[in-house]
Amino acid sequence: MAGAHSHRRERRRDDHAGHSHTHDAPDLRIGRGPRTVLLAFLALVAVVTAVGVWQLWPDGGKVDELTSSVPFAAPGVEFPTAEVVRTEADQLVVSYDGEEVGLQVPPQVLDSDLGAGDTVRLVVTPGAAGEPDRVSWFGVDRTRPIWIMVGLFALVVVAVARLRGVLALVGLGFAGLVLLQFVLPALLVGEPAIAVGLVGSAAIMYVVLFTTHGFSIRTSAALAGTHVGVALTAVVGWLAVRATSLSGIGDDGSTVLSGFAPDLDFSGLMTCAVIIAGLGVLNDVTITQASAVWELRGAAPGMSRSRLFASGMRIGRDHIASTIYTIVFAYAGTALTVLLVLELYGLPVVDLLATEEIAQEVVRTLATSIGLVLAVPVTTAIAVATVPAPSTNSDKDALAF
């Protein structure tokens, strides 16, 4: 009996390296083979991502030259703030430079909630020799309410999610940094858009997932599923853009870019947009699937891998349904004005697909949804392969809570 206990203690020490520790999750013994394959795959993707960032990093001088060649306004033009004094039937009266100035504004501005004490932005254009400066309307100064909303958002996230919320905000900040410092400048100077989207997405996911959910085999399984999902989304998006002959130029912003950034590949830019648009929902689905499989194994140590996969997929199907609704409604909300105009025209839906604006939204929604759906079985299979083998006894070495 003593020898058996000693053997168990030795086996616990030998298998300690195979344990996966996650917050509020079962502590499971992971097989070395699947763990090695998974971590080797993630290490390979990490190396490729690092090399991609190095190769695709935009030339700062070229970026500065491009942005400086496109001034937002003529030399000498300023955008000061002013305080609203009152609204009149056909103009907005503001206090600027110690005087009251009447501004002609769009009718919808007068119909809004603007009132005395609110802050607005002006455009001050230097006058010709001997003439006064010309003061005109630019827009509402929304800096303060937006910053209040940002602070409220952060406060709510931290209050409800606590440490996880703080880590999620850190990951969100890193994602914004990657987009602003790498993805957008690289696209502007003409780097391959699809490669930039894939590399930037991979870099974001490594930090976001591990920062928010911790370093574990469970999170690693979700990350691997996310990488595969992003790759599938890119392939589907590229094929869809080519099949539908989308130019990628469907709004005023694209027209401006085509004039000032001639090296941009707009069809590739469209595919890059599909990749980035799918990151959030892919992250949500993959981490949920990996966690579901982990919890199922913790609750049923004796369940076979095939049954474990089937159970995980039942959860995944419910998640797919709700997430697809989220994607479709999110795009419908952002394009609501365009949809209203098209409804006003009364054209059949098939005819509307000929327009660049509608076709872009349809392709983006469908490509993202296809990548999302395919990521569910892939992530479930990876998670099932990395959890412990089914156990028919209550051996605590196989499963410990």
C-alpha atoms as a printed R data frame, in Angstrom:
    type eleno elety resid chain resno       x      y       z
1   ATOM     1    CA   MET     A     1   0.000  0.000   0.000
2   ATOM     2    CA   ALA     A     2   2.835  2.383   0.887
3   ATOM     3    CA   GLY     A     3   4.479  1.586  -2.442
4   ATOM     4    CA   ALA     A     4   1.246  2.455  -4.289
5   ATOM     5    CA   HIS     A     5   0.973  5.789  -2.475
6   ATOM     6    CA   SER     A     6   4.622  6.528  -3.271
7   ATOM     7    CA   HIS     A     7   4.015  5.660  -6.931
8   ATOM     8    CA   ARG     A     8   1.062  8.070  -7.015
9   ATOM     9    CA   ARG     A     9   3.164 10.853  -5.497
10  ATOM    10    CA   GLU     A    10   5.913 10.297  -8.080
11  ATOM    11    CA   ARG     A    11   3.393 10.284 -10.902
12  ATOM    12    CA   ARG     A    12   1.944 13.572  -9.631
13  ATOM    13    CA   ARG     A    13   5.403 15.115  -9.737
14  ATOM    14    CA   ASP     A    14   6.109 13.735 -13.229
15  ATOM    15    CA   ASP     A    15   2.796 15.002 -14.621
16  ATOM    16    CA   HIS     A    16   2.906 18.408 -12.960
17  ATOM    17    CA   ALA     A    17   4.306 20.014 -16.121
18  ATOM    18    CA   GLY     A    18   1.241 18.862 -18.021
19  ATOM    19    CA   HIS     A    19  -1.250 20.710 -15.841
20  ATOM    20    CA   SER     A    20  -3.096 23.751 -17.175
21  ATOM    21    CA   HIS     A    21  -3.949 26.477 -14.682
22  ATOM    22    CA   THR     A    22  -6.696 28.947 -15.555
23  ATOM    23    CA   HIS     A    23  -8.885 31.295 -13.518
24  ATOM    24    CA   ASP     A    24 -11.965 29.559 -12.120
25  ATOM    25    CA   ALA     A    25 -11.413 26.531 -14.375
26  ATOM    26    CA   PRO     A    26 -10.737 22.852 -13.677
27  ATOM    27    CA   ASP     A    27  -7.055 21.916 -13.321
28  ATOM    28    CA   LEU     A    28  -6.626 19.259 -15.980
29  ATOM    29    CA   ARG     A    29  -3.652 17.083 -16.863
30  ATOM    30    CA   ILE     A    30  -2.787 17.719 -20.496
31  ATOM    31    CA   GLY     A    31  -1.199 15.100 -22.712
32  ATOM    32    CA   ARG     A    32   2.293 16.110 -23.789
33  ATOM    33    CA   GLY     A    33   1.786 15.208 -27.454
34  ATOM    34    CA   PRO     A    34  -1.226 17.453 -28.192
35  ATOM    35    CA   ARG     A    35   0.214 20.205 -26.003
36  ATOM    36    CA   THR     A    36   3.519 20.136 -27.896
37  ATOM    37    CA   VAL     A    37   1.805 20.271 -31.282
38  ATOM    38    CA   LEU     A    38  -0.436 23.139 -30.191
39  ATOM    39    CA   LEU     A    39   2.352 25.220 -28.683
40  ATOM    40    CA   ALA     A    40   4.635 24.513 -31.656
41  ATOM    41    CA   PHE     A    41   1.911 25.783 -34.006
42  ATOM    42    CA   LEU     A    42   1.431 28.945 -31.957
43  ATOM    43    CA   ALA     A    43   5.198 29.481 -31.756
44  ATOM    44    CA   LEU     A    44   5.459 29.142 -35.545
45  ATOM    45    CA   VAL     A    45   2.635 31.643 -36.098
46  ATOM    46    CA   ALA     A    46   4.268 34.008 -33.593
47  ATOM    47    CA   VAL     A    47   7.570 33.870 -35.498
48  ATOM    48    CA   VAL     A    48   5.801 34.441 -38.823
49  ATOM    49    CA   THR     A    49   3.894 37.346 -37.262
50  ATOM    50    CA   ALA     A    50   7.082 38.941 -35.915
51  ATOM    51    CA   VAL     A    51   8.800 38.575 -39.296
52  ATOM    52    CA   GLY     A    52   5.699 39.968 -41.007
53  ATOM    53    CA   VAL     A    53   5.643 43.028 -38.751
54  ATOM    54    CA   TRP     A    54   9.330 43.606 -39.446
55  ATOM    55    CA   GLN     A    55   8.944 43.223 -43.212
56  ATOM    56    CA   LEU     A    56   5.712 45.212 -43.505
57  ATOM    57    CA   TRP     A    57   6.524 47.966 -41.018
58  ATOM    58    CA   PRO     A    58   5.813 51.224 -42.871
59  ATOM    59    CA   ASP     A    59   8.549 53.680 -43.767
60  ATOM    60    CA   GLY     A    60   7.994 56.565 -41.368
61  ATOM    61    CA   GLY     A    61   9.444 59.092 -43.787
62  ATOM    62    CA   LYS     A    62   7.114 57.978 -46.555
63  ATOM    63    CA   VAL     A    63   4.121 58.131 -44.213
64  ATOM    64    CA   ASP     A    64   5.033 61.663 -43.088
65  ATOM    65    CA   GLU     A    65   5.553 62.766 -46.684
66  ATOM    66    CA   LEU     A    66   2.164 61.404 -47.692
67  ATOM    67    CA   THR     A    67   0.246 62.902 -44.775
68  ATOM    68    CA   SER     A    68   1.972 66.276 -45.045
69  ATOM    69    CA   SER     A    69   1.058 66.487 -48.729
70  ATOM    70    CA   VAL     A    70  -2.643 66.346 -47.890
71  ATOM    71    CA   PRO     A    71  -3.381 69.312 -45.603
72  ATOM    72    CA   PHE     A    72  -6.786 69.314 -43.952
73  ATOM    73    CA   ALA     A    73  -7.170 73.063 -44.506
74  ATOM    74    CA   ALA     A    74  -5.440 75.967 -46.205
75  ATOM    75    CA   PRO     A    75  -2.500 77.654 -44.446
76  ATOM    76    CA   GLY     A    76  -3.583 80.051 -41.695
77  ATOM    77    CA   VAL     A    77  -7.010 78.470 -41.189
78  ATOM    78    CA   GLU     A    78  -7.839 77.826 -37.517
79  ATOM    79    CA   PHE     A    79 -10.525 75.819 -35.728
80  ATOM    80    CA   PRO     A    80 -11.176 77.578 -32.391
81  ATOM    81    CA   THR     A    81 -13.993 76.845 -29.964
82  ATOM    82    CA   ALA     A    82 -16.809 79.216 -29.082
83  ATOM    83    CA   GLU     A    83 -19.725 79.243 -26.656
84  ATOM    84    CA   VAL     A    84 -23.326 79.308 -27.820
85  ATOM    85    CA   VAL     A    85 -25.194 82.429 -26.678
86  ATOM    86    CA   ARG     A    86 -28.591 81.639 -28.170
87  ATOM    87    CA   THR     A    87 -30.339 80.138 -31.164
88  ATOM    88    CA   GLU     A    88 -32.480 82.173 -33.497
89  ATOM    89    CA   ALA     A    89 -34.879 81.257 -36.273
90  ATOM    90    CA   ASP     A    90 -32.232 81.096 -38.973
91  ATOM    91    CA   GLN     A    91 -28.864 81.238 -37.238
92  ATOM    92    CA   LEU     A    92 -26.762 80.305 -34.246
93  ATOM    93    CA   VAL     A    93 -25.314 83.145 -32.181
94  ATOM    94    CA   VAL     A    94 -21.969 82.432 -30.483
95  ATOM    95    CA   SER     A    95 -19.497 84.384 -28.399
96  ATOM    96    CA   TYR     A    96 -16.130 84.582 -30.156
97  ATOM    97    CA   ASP     A    97 -13.210 86.902 -29.488
98  ATOM    98    CA   GLY     A    98 -15.329 89.014 -27.130
99  ATOM    99    CA   GLU     A    99 -18.113 89.589 -29.658
100 ATOM   100    CA   GLU     A   100 -21.369 87.952 -30.608
101 ATOM   101    CA   VAL     A   101 -21.216 86.350 -34.036
102 ATOM   102    CA   GLY     A   102 -24.185 85.010 -35.995
103 ATOM   103    CA   LEU     A   103 -23.506 81.762 -37.890
104 ATOM   104    CA   GLN     A   104 -25.484 80.245 -40.723
105 ATOM   105    CA   VAL     A   105 -25.856 76.556 -39.859
106 ATOM   106    CA   PRO     A   106 -27.711 73.582 -41.345
107 ATOM   107    CA   PRO     A   107 -31.387 73.451 -40.271
108 ATOM   108    CA   GLN     A   108 -30.864 70.182 -38.411
109 ATOM   109    CA   VAL     A   109 -28.355 71.923 -36.142
110 ATOM   110    CA   LEU     A   110 -30.982 74.443 -35.056
111 ATOM   111    CA   ASP     A   111 -33.419 71.586 -34.467
112 ATOM   112    CA   SER     A   112 -30.956 69.710 -32.250
113 ATOM   113    CA   ASP     A   113 -30.447 70.090 -28.510
114 ATOM   114    CA   LEU     A   114 -27.850 72.848 -28.859
115 ATOM   115    CA   GLY     A   115 -28.471 75.694 -26.424
116 ATOM   116    CA   ALA     A   116 -26.868 78.498 -24.485
117 ATOM   117    CA   GLY     A   117 -23.624 77.435 -22.818
118 ATOM   118    CA   ASP     A   118 -22.808 74.611 -25.272
119 ATOM   119    CA   THR     A   119 -19.430 74.618 -27.047
120 ATOM   120    CA   VAL     A   120 -19.030 74.547 -30.831
121 ATOM   121    CA   ARG     A   121 -16.130 74.549 -33.297
122 ATOM   122    CA   LEU     A   122 -15.614 77.361 -35.790
123 ATOM   123    CA   VAL     A   123 -13.592 77.745 -38.979
124 ATOM   124    CA   VAL     A   124 -11.667 81.008 -39.046
125 ATOM   125    CA   THR     A   125 -10.263 81.867 -42.476
126 ATOM   126    CA   PRO     A   126  -7.805 84.790 -42.755
127 ATOM   127    CA   GLY     A   127  -9.244 87.696 -44.701
128 ATOM   128    CA   ALA     A   128  -7.548 89.517 -47.555
129 ATOM   129    CA   ALA     A   129  -5.402 92.568 -46.854
130 ATOM   130    CA   GLY     A   130  -7.383 95.021 -44.756
131 ATOM   131    CA   GLU     A   131 -10.410 92.711 -44.457
132 ATOM   132    CA   PRO     A   132 -11.566 90.905 -41.276
133 ATOM   133    CA   ASP     A   133 -11.265 87.179 -40.807
134 ATOM   134    CA   ARG     A   134 -14.182 85.085 -42.017
135 ATOM   135    CA   VAL     A   135 -15.865 83.060 -39.246
136 ATOM   136    CA   SER     A   136 -18.075 80.103 -40.194
137 ATOM   137    CA   TRP     A   137 -19.556 76.945 -38.735
138 ATOM   138    CA   PHE     A   138 -17.530 73.717 -38.422
139 ATOM   139    CA   GLY     A   139 -19.328 71.479 -35.931
140 ATOM   140    CA   VAL     A   140 -20.249 70.735 -32.344
141 ATOM   141    CA   ASP     A   141 -17.414 70.301 -29.855
142 ATOM   142    CA   ARG     A   142 -18.251 66.831 -28.520
143 ATOM   143    CA   THR     A   143 -14.947 66.182 -26.752
144 ATOM   144    CA   ARG     A   144 -16.263 66.406 -23.190
145 ATOM   145    CA   PRO     A   145 -19.336 64.131 -23.492
146 ATOM   146    CA   ILE     A   146 -17.384 61.564 -25.472
147 ATOM   147    CA   TRP     A   147 -14.618 61.445 -22.860
148 ATOM   148    CA   ILE     A   148 -17.270 61.107 -20.170
149 ATOM   149    CA   MET     A   149 -18.722 58.135 -22.056
150 ATOM   150    CA   VAL     A   150 -15.246 56.604 -22.405
151 ATOM   151    CA   GLY     A   151 -14.689 56.979 -18.666
152 ATOM   152    CA   LEU     A   152 -18.116 55.538 -17.891
153 ATOM   153    CA   PHE     A   153 -17.435 52.596 -20.199
154 ATOM   154    CA   ALA     A   154 -14.128 51.860 -18.468
155 ATOM   155    CA   LEU     A   155 -15.724 52.249 -15.027
156 ATOM   156    CA   VAL     A   156 -18.573 49.860 -15.843
157 ATOM   157    CA   VAL     A   157 -16.206 47.280 -17.347
158 ATOM   158    CA   VAL     A   158 -13.897 47.352 -14.311
159 ATOM   159    CA   ALA     A   159 -16.779 47.393 -11.796
160 ATOM   160    CA   VAL     A   160 -18.468 44.358 -13.328
161 ATOM   161    CA   ALA     A   161 -15.539 42.323 -14.672
162 ATOM   162    CA   ARG     A   162 -12.967 43.516 -12.095
163 ATOM   163    CA   LEU     A   163  -9.444 42.295 -12.938
164 ATOM   164    CA   ARG     A   164 -10.622 40.682 -16.179
165 ATOM   165    CA   GLY     A   165 -12.140 44.014 -17.145
166 ATOM   166    CA   VAL     A   166  -8.863 45.838 -16.506
167 ATOM   167    CA   LEU     A   167  -6.978 43.266 -18.581
168 ATOM   168    CA   ALA     A   168  -9.572 43.530 -21.355
169 ATOM   169    CA   LEU     A   169  -9.069 47.298 -21.468
170 ATOM   170    CA   VAL     A   170  -5.304 46.787 -21.662
171 ATOM   171    CA   GLY     A   171  -5.805 44.414 -24.585
172 ATOM   172    CA   LEU     A   172  -8.145 46.888 -26.250
173 ATOM   173    CA   GLY     A   173  -5.546 49.625 -25.875
174 ATOM   174    CA   PHE     A   174  -2.898 47.406 -27.476
175 ATOM   175    CA   ALA     A   175  -5.248 46.607 -30.366
176 ATOM   176    CA   GLY     A   176  -5.768 50.319 -30.967
177 ATOM   177    CA   LEU     A   177  -2.004 50.868 -30.884
178 ATOM   178    CA   VAL     A   178  -1.429 48.167 -33.525
179 ATOM   179    CA   LEU     A   179  -4.108 49.628 -35.779
180 ATOM   180    CA   LEU     A   180  -2.856 53.214 -35.467
181 ATOM   181    CA   GLN     A   181   0.893 52.577 -35.530
182 ATOM   182    CA   PHE     A   182   1.146 49.617 -37.903
183 ATOM   183    CA   VAL     A   183  -1.960 48.647 -39.878
184 ATOM   184    CA   LEU     A   184  -3.172 52.068 -41.046
185 ATOM   185    CA   PRO     A   185   0.270 53.531 -41.942
186 ATOM   186    CA   ALA     A   186   1.271 50.297 -43.725
187 ATOM   187    CA   LEU     A   187  -1.922 50.380 -45.781
188 ATOM   188    CA   LEU     A   188  -1.430 54.048 -46.660
189 ATOM   189    CA   VAL     A   189   2.046 53.478 -48.118
190 ATOM   190    CA   GLY     A   190   0.857 50.576 -50.252
191 ATOM   191    CA   GLU     A   191   1.952 47.466 -48.356
192 ATOM   192    CA   PRO     A   192  -0.035 44.312 -49.312
193 ATOM   193    CA   ALA     A   193  -3.376 44.856 -47.598
194 ATOM   194    CA   ILE     A   194  -4.234 41.205 -46.941
195 ATOM   195    CA   ALA     A   195  -0.791 40.491 -45.461
196 ATOM   196    CA   VAL     A   196  -1.035 43.593 -43.273
197 ATOM   197    CA   GLY     A   197  -4.499 42.523 -42.076
198 ATOM   198    CA   LEU     A   198  -3.375 38.978 -41.241
199 ATOM   199    CA   VAL     A   199  -0.174 40.038 -39.469
200 ATOM   200    CA   GLY     A   200  -1.862 42.823 -37.527
201 ATOM   201    CA   SER     A   201  -4.746 40.554 -36.502
202 ATOM   202    CA   ALA     A   202  -2.381 37.829 -35.304
203 ATOM   203    CA   ALA     A   203  -0.363 40.291 -33.224
204 ATOM   204    CA   ILE     A   204  -3.537 41.684 -31.653
205 ATOM   205    CA   MET     A   205  -4.945 38.256 -30.813
206 ATOM   206    CA   TYR     A   206  -1.770 37.048 -29.072
207 ATOM   207    CA   VAL     A   207  -1.839 39.965 -26.653
208 ATOM   208    CA   VAL     A   208  -5.619 40.265 -26.258
209 ATOM   209    CA   LEU     A   209  -6.300 36.594 -25.532
210 ATOM   210    CA   PHE     A   210  -3.343 35.899 -23.258
211 ATOM   211    CA   THR     A   211  -3.695 39.207 -21.408
212 ATOM   212    CA   THR     A   212  -7.420 38.844 -20.800
213 ATOM   213    CA   HIS     A   213  -7.735 35.093 -20.244
214 ATOM   214    CA   GLY     A   214  -4.308 34.125 -18.937
215 ATOM   215    CA   PHE     A   215  -1.561 31.831 -20.200
216 ATOM   216    CA   SER     A   216  -3.010 28.322 -20.403
217 ATOM   217    CA   ILE     A   217  -3.598 25.464 -22.798
218 ATOM   218    CA   ARG     A   218  -7.278 26.376 -22.865
219 ATOM   219    CA   THR     A   219  -6.495 29.922 -24.032
220 ATOM   220    CA   SER     A   220  -3.909 28.530 -26.451
221 ATOM   221    CA   ALA     A   221  -6.563 26.300 -28.010
222 ATOM   222    CA   ALA     A   222  -8.830 29.325 -28.447
223 ATOM   223    CA   LEU     A   223  -5.952 31.310 -29.973
224 ATOM   224    CA   ALA     A   224  -5.179 28.535 -32.454
225 ATOM   225    CA   GLY     A   225  -8.850 28.389 -33.436
226 ATOM   226    CA   THR     A   226  -8.852 32.169 -33.869
227 ATOM   227    CA   HIS     A   227  -5.817 32.034 -36.168
228 ATOM   228    CA   VAL     A   228  -7.481 29.391 -38.326
229 ATOM   229    CA   GLY     A   229 -10.743 31.348 -38.335
230 ATOM   230    CA   VAL     A   230  -8.958 34.549 -39.408
231 ATOM   231    CA   ALA     A   231  -7.176 32.688 -42.209
232 ATOM   232    CA   LEU     A   232 -10.448 31.150 -43.424
233 ATOM   233    CA   THR     A   233 -12.142 34.556 -43.289
234 ATOM   234    CA   ALA     A   234  -9.319 36.030 -45.377
235 ATOM   235    CA   VAL     A   235  -9.613 33.294 -48.015
236 ATOM   236    CA   VAL     A   236 -13.406 33.592 -48.209
237 ATOM   237    CA   GLY     A   237 -13.224 37.389 -48.283
238 ATOM   238    CA   TRP     A   238 -10.613 37.409 -51.062
239 ATOM   239    CA   LEU     A   239 -12.614 34.955 -53.181
240 ATOM   240    CA   ALA     A   240 -15.847 36.879 -52.579
241 ATOM   241    CA   VAL     A   241 -14.311 40.240 -53.503
242 ATOM   242    CA   ARG     A   242 -12.922 38.803 -56.731
243 ATOM   243    CA   ALA     A   243 -16.113 36.931 -57.600
244 ATOM   244    CA   THR     A   244 -18.282 40.020 -57.099
245 ATOM   245    CA   SER     A   245 -15.806 42.365 -58.859
246 ATOM   246    CA   LEU     A   246 -15.880 44.840 -55.988
247 ATOM   247    CA   SER     A   247 -13.631 47.830 -56.566
248 ATOM   248    CA   GLY     A   248 -13.487 48.787 -52.881
249 ATOM   249    CA   ILE     A   249 -14.372 52.382 -53.772
250 ATOM   250    CA   GLY     A   250 -17.897 52.940 -52.567
251 ATOM   251    CA   ASP     A   251 -17.926 56.163 -50.548
252 ATOM   252    CA   ASP     A   252 -16.401 59.643 -50.332
253 ATOM   253    CA   GLY     A   253 -13.546 58.425 -48.138
254 ATOM   254    CA   SER     A   254 -12.447 55.904 -50.763
255 ATOM   255    CA   THR     A   255 -12.554 58.595 -53.416
256 ATOM   256    CA   VAL     A   256 -10.280 60.844 -51.345
257 ATOM   257    CA   LEU     A   257  -7.863 57.966 -50.742
258 ATOM   258    CA   SER     A   258  -7.717 57.102 -54.439
259 ATOM   259    CA   GLY     A   259  -6.682 60.680 -55.195
260 ATOM   260    CA   PHE     A   260  -3.994 61.101 -52.529
261 ATOM   261    CA   ALA     A   261  -2.759 57.520 -51.927
262 ATOM   262    CA   PRO     A   262  -2.381 56.015 -55.414
263 ATOM   263    CA   ASP     A   263  -0.497 52.949 -54.175
264 ATOM   264    CA   LEU     A   264  -3.547 51.618 -52.335
265 ATOM   265    CA   ASP     A   265  -5.005 48.322 -53.556
266 ATOM   266    CA   PHE     A   266  -8.690 48.902 -52.853
267 ATOM   267    CA   SER     A   267  -9.858 45.339 -53.499
268 ATOM   268    CA   GLY     A   268  -7.169 44.111 -51.085
269 ATOM   269    CA   LEU     A   269  -8.232 46.844 -48.678
270 ATOM   270    CA   MET     A   270 -11.760 45.450 -48.810
271 ATOM   271    CA   THR     A   271 -10.477 41.992 -47.830
272 ATOM   272    CA   CYS     A   272  -8.394 43.536 -45.037
273 ATOM   273    CA   ALA     A   273 -11.556 45.221 -43.744
274 ATOM   274    CA   VAL     A   274 -13.309 41.834 -43.715
275 ATOM   275    CA   ILE     A   275 -10.462 40.335 -41.658
276 ATOM   276    CA   ILE     A   276 -10.415 43.109 -39.070
277 ATOM   277    CA   ALA     A   277 -14.213 43.241 -38.852
278 ATOM   278    CA   GLY     A   278 -14.320 39.575 -37.840
279 ATOM   279    CA   LEU     A   279 -11.742 39.745 -35.026
280 ATOM   280    CA   GLY     A   280 -14.112 40.591 -32.199
281 ATOM   281    CA   VAL     A   281 -16.700 37.906 -32.856
282 ATOM   282    CA   LEU     A   282 -14.026 35.296 -33.614
283 ATOM   283    CA   ASN     A   283 -12.365 35.998 -30.291
284 ATOM   284    CA   ASP     A   284 -15.719 35.682 -28.533
285 ATOM   285    CA   VAL     A   285 -16.649 32.402 -30.205
286 ATOM   286    CA   THR     A   286 -13.291 30.653 -29.907
287 ATOM   287    CA   ILE     A   287 -12.715 31.428 -26.223
288 ATOM   288    CA   THR     A   288 -16.281 30.328 -25.459
289 ATOM   289    CA   GLN     A   289 -15.836 27.041 -27.321
290 ATOM   290    CA   ALA     A   290 -12.522 26.253 -25.656
291 ATOM   291    CA   SER     A   291 -13.953 27.065 -22.222
292 ATOM   292    CA   ALA     A   292 -17.052 24.965 -22.900
293 ATOM   293    CA   VAL     A   293 -14.974 21.911 -23.793
294 ATOM   294    CA   TRP     A   294 -12.806 22.403 -20.710
295 ATOM   295    CA   GLU     A   295 -15.810 22.654 -18.425
296 ATOM   296    CA   LEU     A   296 -17.477 19.645 -20.035
297 ATOM   297    CA   ARG     A   297 -14.372 17.545 -19.415
298 ATOM   298    CA   GLY     A   298 -14.249 18.777 -15.834
299 ATOM   299    CA   ALA     A   299 -17.892 17.811 -15.289
300 ATOM   300    CA   ALA     A   300 -17.661 14.485 -17.135
301 ATOM   301    CA   PRO     A   301 -14.126 13.018 -16.931
302 ATOM   302    CA   GLY     A   302 -15.319  9.742 -18.438
303 ATOM   303    CA   MET     A   303 -16.905 11.213 -21.569
304 ATOM   304    CA   SER     A   304 -15.302  9.987 -24.790
305 ATOM   305    CA   ARG     A   305 -13.684 12.496 -27.105
306 ATOM   306    CA   SER     A   306 -16.343 11.972 -29.764
307 ATOM   307    CA   ARG     A   307 -19.129 12.681 -27.290
308 ATOM   308    CA   LEU     A   308 -17.171 15.616 -25.913
309 ATOM   309    CA   PHE     A   309 -16.892 17.078 -29.422
310 ATOM   310    CA   ALA     A   310 -20.605 16.536 -30.041
311 ATOM   311    CA   SER     A   311 -21.523 18.228 -26.762
312 ATOM   312    CA   GLY     A   312 -19.206 21.146 -27.482
313 ATOM   313    CA   MET     A   313 -20.734 21.558 -30.929
314 ATOM   314    CA   ARG     A   314 -24.244 21.696 -29.475
315 ATOM   315    CA   ILE     A   315 -23.105 24.675 -27.415
316 ATOM   316    CA   GLY     A   316 -21.356 26.101 -30.458
317 ATOM   317    CA   ARG     A   317 -24.468 25.916 -32.632
318 ATOM   318    CA   ASP     A   318 -26.412 28.033 -30.161
319 ATOM   319    CA   HIS     A   319 -23.547 30.511 -30.028
320 ATOM   320    CA   ILE     A   320 -23.311 30.634 -33.828
321 ATOM   321    CA   ALA     A   321 -26.984 31.537 -34.129
322 ATOM   322    CA   SER     A   322 -26.809 34.399 -31.645
323 ATOM   323    CA   THR     A   323 -23.482 35.723 -32.973
324 ATOM   324    CA   ILE     A   324 -24.644 35.802 -36.581
325 ATOM   325    CA   TYR     A   325 -27.573 37.928 -35.470
326 ATOM   326    CA   THR     A   326 -25.070 40.236 -33.782
327 ATOM   327    CA   ILE     A   327 -23.011 40.607 -36.968
328 ATOM   328    CA   VAL     A   328 -25.992 41.219 -39.238
329 ATOM   329    CA   PHE     A   329 -27.654 43.719 -36.915
330 ATOM   330    CA   ALA     A   330 -24.368 45.552 -36.316
331 ATOM   331    CA   TYR     A   331 -23.890 46.079 -40.039
332 ATOM   332    CA   ALA     A   332 -27.553 46.964 -40.499
333 ATOM   333    CA   GLY     A   333 -27.240 49.595 -37.777
334 ATOM   334    CA   THR     A   334 -24.163 51.226 -39.304
335 ATOM   335    CA   ALA     A   335 -25.770 51.258 -42.763
336 ATOM   336    CA   LEU     A   336 -29.251 52.256 -41.585
337 ATOM   337    CA   THR     A   337 -29.313 55.566 -43.465
338 ATOM   338    CA   VAL     A   338 -28.286 53.899 -46.726
339 ATOM   339    CA   LEU     A   339 -30.932 51.204 -46.203
340 ATOM   340    CA   LEU     A   340 -33.596 53.856 -45.676
341 ATOM   341    CA   VAL     A   341 -32.642 55.596 -48.918
342 ATOM   342    CA   LEU     A   342 -32.803 52.309 -50.795
343 ATOM   343    CA   GLU     A   343 -36.160 51.538 -49.226
344 ATOM   344    CA   LEU     A   344 -37.321 54.925 -50.441
345 ATOM   345    CA   TYR     A   345 -36.298 54.030 -53.985
346 ATOM   346    CA   GLY     A   346 -38.376 50.851 -53.781
347 ATOM   347    CA   LEU     A   347 -35.982 48.775 -55.897
348 ATOM   348    CA   PRO     A   348 -35.872 44.961 -55.650
349 ATOM   349    CA   VAL     A   349 -33.138 43.558 -53.425
350 ATOM   350    CA   VAL     A   350 -31.471 41.814 -56.373
351 ATOM   351    CA   ASP     A   351 -31.110 45.144 -58.190
352 ATOM   352    CA   LEU     A   352 -29.614 46.767 -55.103
353 ATOM   353    CA   LEU     A   353 -26.754 44.267 -55.101
354 ATOM   354    CA   ALA     A   354 -25.420 45.997 -58.202
355 ATOM   355    CA   THR     A   355 -24.548 49.049 -56.092
356 ATOM   356    CA   GLU     A   356 -21.062 49.111 -54.610
357 ATOM   357    CA   GLU     A   357 -22.241 50.282 -51.169
358 ATOM   358    CA   ILE     A   358 -24.745 47.472 -50.628
359 ATOM   359    CA   ALA     A   359 -22.586 44.765 -52.209
360 ATOM   360    CA   GLN     A   360 -19.673 45.681 -49.928
361 ATOM   361    CA   GLU     A   361 -21.788 45.324 -46.800
362 ATOM   362    CA   VAL     A   362 -23.292 42.032 -47.977
363 ATOM   363    CA   VAL     A   363 -19.889 40.548 -48.854
364 ATOM   364    CA   ARG     A   364 -18.355 41.759 -45.583
365 ATOM   365    CA   THR     A   365 -21.205 40.283 -43.537
366 ATOM   366    CA   LEU     A   366 -21.256 36.934 -45.327
367 ATOM   367    CA   ALA     A   367 -17.477 36.454 -45.396
368 ATOM   368    CA   THR     A   368 -17.173 37.274 -41.703
369 ATOM   369    CA   SER     A   369 -20.059 34.948 -40.851
370 ATOM   370    CA   ILE     A   370 -18.597 32.061 -42.861
371 ATOM   371    CA   GLY     A   371 -15.235 32.413 -41.111
372 ATOM   372    CA   LEU     A   372 -17.015 32.570 -37.759
373 ATOM   373    CA   VAL     A   373 -19.058 29.428 -38.402
374 ATOM   374    CA   LEU     A   374 -16.014 27.439 -39.581
375 ATOM   375    CA   ALA     A   375 -13.990 28.540 -36.550
376 ATOM   376    CA   VAL     A   376 -16.440 26.807 -34.195
377 ATOM   377    CA   PRO     A   377 -15.757 23.163 -35.200
378 ATOM   378    CA   VAL     A   378 -12.043 23.917 -35.644
379 ATOM   379    CA   THR     A   379 -11.691 25.374 -32.143
380 ATOM   380    CA   THR     A   380 -13.846 22.633 -30.638
381 ATOM   381    CA   ALA     A   381 -11.675 19.949 -32.259
382 ATOM   382    CA   ILE     A   382  -8.463 21.598 -31.024
383 ATOM   383    CA   ALA     A   383  -9.834 21.886 -27.485
384 ATOM   384    CA   VAL     A   384 -11.052 18.259 -27.504
385 ATOM   385    CA   ALA     A   385  -7.619 17.087 -28.646
386 ATOM   386    CA   THR     A   386  -5.834 18.922 -25.835
387 ATOM   387    CA   VAL     A   387  -8.020 17.996 -22.842
388 ATOM   388    CA   PRO     A   388  -7.153 14.824 -20.915
389 ATOM   389    CA   ALA     A   389  -8.194 11.433 -22.220
390 ATOM   390    CA   PRO     A   390 -11.435 10.054 -20.764
391 ATOM   391    CA   SER     A   391 -11.074  8.525 -17.306
392 ATOM   392    CA   THR     A   392 -13.204  5.672 -15.957
393 ATOM   393    CA   ASN     A   393 -12.227  6.108 -12.331
394 ATOM   394    CA   SER     A   394 -11.974  8.899  -9.797
395 ATOM   395    CA   ASP     A   395  -8.201  9.141 -10.017
396 ATOM   396    CA   LYS     A   396  -7.371 12.621  -8.724
397 ATOM   397    CA   ASP     A   397  -4.274 12.657 -10.898
398 ATOM   398    CA   ALA     A   398  -6.513 12.783 -13.962
399 ATOM   399    CA   LEU     A   399  -8.725 15.591 -12.735
400 ATOM   400    CA   ALA     A   400  -8.519 17.941  -9.795
401 ATOM   401    CA   PHE     A   401 -10.723 20.892  -8.983
